[in-house]
Amino acid sequence: MKLSDNKVIAVLNNLSTVFLFLFIIVSIFRLFGSGAPKNSKSVAGFQINNLIAAPRNPEVQTLNDWFSKTIIVSQTNLAAIDLRIKKRTQLYSWPSAIYQIAQLFYWLLIAYLVLALKLVFSALKKDKVFTPKNTYIILSAGVVLIFYRCLDGLDRSFFSTS
């Protein structure tokens, strides 16, 4: 049986095409949109997730007293920050420009991964499995995944609390 006759490969190829078009639409809105709500009167806005945040007041009352010392909600130190830039001078400052370039690279890496997935599935649909092109695509996608994690850490290091 050929891979081109396999229904699963055909569905994955079509699904990767849909993901590619959805990513293009979302990235156009992210690239040309301000990212800030209109009522906030901000020039631009960014969201940073999974930051490690230390509480300022360590003696905060917990929910233990409310529920007979039974833990209902587990404490976490992860936070999400919505960053709003109010003035154009702040938007074009060096820290802001470095952060925006890091965000652009972040989205470009995701775009490459989506495109690599589409190229691999389309090659499998054409019965081209072990070609040098597919090997290069898979290896480069692995390197991009490693670099993606490094860029994520660099992104968080701009907003570290310690």
Helices and strands as residue ranges (DSSP letters): G 3-5, H 7-32, G 38-40, E 44-52, E 78-85, H 88-91, H 94-125, H 132-157
